[in-house]
């Protein structure tokens, strides 16, 4: 059974990233989001995060930025003994790879999934190989 | 069986195809069949860039594609055939290639005579081609991604 995925971010990135992923992968009920809005701080974010995760036994969190408030709040929960997986530097490729791994019953590797979507397209164009029919 | 999936998609290789269907169907080779695209270097390179790593790509005119398939060139591979227009599938079937199922993904026609869904509009030629495929026993369905239900495309076309 796939673990629920929580996307957390500064502003609406997490909400919109979920929507963007759904454009490709279809509706994703297993993804929830926690957003940090202007004027909110660690306290408010912690409340929102706890409200979303309180009934979940096991889950995975992708944060937008290592060292930012959403990631920091989640890190502190880990330091206080909470049990979940936390990855920072989320991108669309990381989320799609996570969903695909679950679909294929493979163990997700979000770092690999996120990094494989980062690419110097100019270099890739130069390295295009020959015809393969 | 080398042909694992067949898709009609006006965008050919894009997010849904590269990230979702290729993974879902465990495809080892994408074959784009289109006489014009096969003759266009920039289009071909663009398709190559959009193909996921580890997946091979053929961009072929329909004659060559038919010959290669019938010669058994891909028998050990898992093939996903993608066309922009259903006419190429009619050519394949008439030449003796066996297609079981065809997923009609996105198809946006400038000169459409009928809008089938948000993502699919068709010309009269398309309609005739789909009918011919259906008569020849090809099961046509519309399914954007695996989390939504596959719909009977011929029913949508008649609605």
Interface residues (C-beta under 8 A of the other chain):
Chain A: X23 X24 X25 X26 X27 X28 X96 X100 X103 X104 X116 X121 X124 X125 X128 X132 X133
Chain B: X15 X16 X19 X20 X23 X24 X26 X45 X48 X49 X53 X56 X57 X58 X60 X64 X68 X144 X145 X146 X147 X148
